[in-house]
């Protein structure tokens, strides 16, 4: 079941306090970026983030879930109604996230 446009818009609105949040739609789901690093995504109407140390510390009870078959597990973000929490979560994760790989020019 792909993510509904209304749920994706809701999550992006909740994250709108962070000026450098961007998204890219892929096969009915959404990859989310903060300052050009992948933080997670919206999959099947669930907001999932990479399980870096700071995210696990801020959400110690968060279950790990598969975004899609064959992917690595990610943390489910339950507290999507709290904009301040979401902003703090995302900014705390930034330094632990890998840089995007540059595409080689052909």
N, C-alpha and C positions, 0 to 999 in steps of 0.2 A: 504494500500500500504506500504510494508516494505521499510525501508531506503535502498537506493542504496549503494553498497560497495564504489563507488567513492566518494559519499558525506560524508560518515563516515570517509574515509581516509583523505579527505580534512579537516574536522573539527579536527581530531586527529593531523594532520600535523600543523594546526594553533595553537594547544595547546602544541606542542612539546617543546616549550621553558620552560615549567613547567616540571621538571624532574620526578615528582611523579604522573603524570596523567596515569591512567590505564582505560581500558574499558572491558566490558563483553557483548558479544552478547547474546541477549535473544529474541527468536521468531521474528527475522528479525529486531530488534531494538538494540540499544546500551545503556547500563547504563555506565555513566562516574563517575570515582572516582578521588579525589585529596587527596593524603596522607591518603588513606583508608576511606574517607568519601564520600558519594554519593553527587555529585554536581548537577546532572541532567542527561540528556541523549539526544540521537539523535533519534527522532521519526518521521516517515514519512517525512524524509529529512528536519527536523526542529531541531535546537539546542535549547533545553529548559533547564532552570535552576530552582532550587528551589527558591521560592519567599521570600528569607530572606531579612531583612531590607537593608543590604548593596547593594544587587542586585537591589532592588527597587529604591534605591537612585541613583545608577549609570545609571539606565535605567528607568527614571520616566514615559516615554511614552510607554514602552514596554507592549504589550497586554498579557493578561493571556490566556493560551490555555490548552486544555486537551491533555496530551500525548497519551492517549488511553481511551476508554470508561470505566467509573468507577473509574478513577484515580483522584487525586487532581490536580487542575490547577497549571501550572508552567509558568514562564516568557519566552517569545520568545526572543531569542538573534538575533537581526537583523545585528549587526555590526560584522559579522564573518570574514570580510576581514582584520580587524585591530588586529594583534597579540598582540600588547602592551595593547590594551583595554581588550582583552580576558584574558590575564595574570593578569592584575590588578583586573578584575572582580572576577576571580576564587580565587585569594589569599585573596581578601577582604571578601569573603564569608566564608572562612574556619572556623573561630572561632564560627560562628553562626550555623554551621551544626552539627547535632547530630552524636554521635559516632555510629559505626556499632554495632549492637547487636551481642554478641558472641553466637555461636551455642552451645547448650548443648550437651555434650557427652552422647551417649546412653548407 
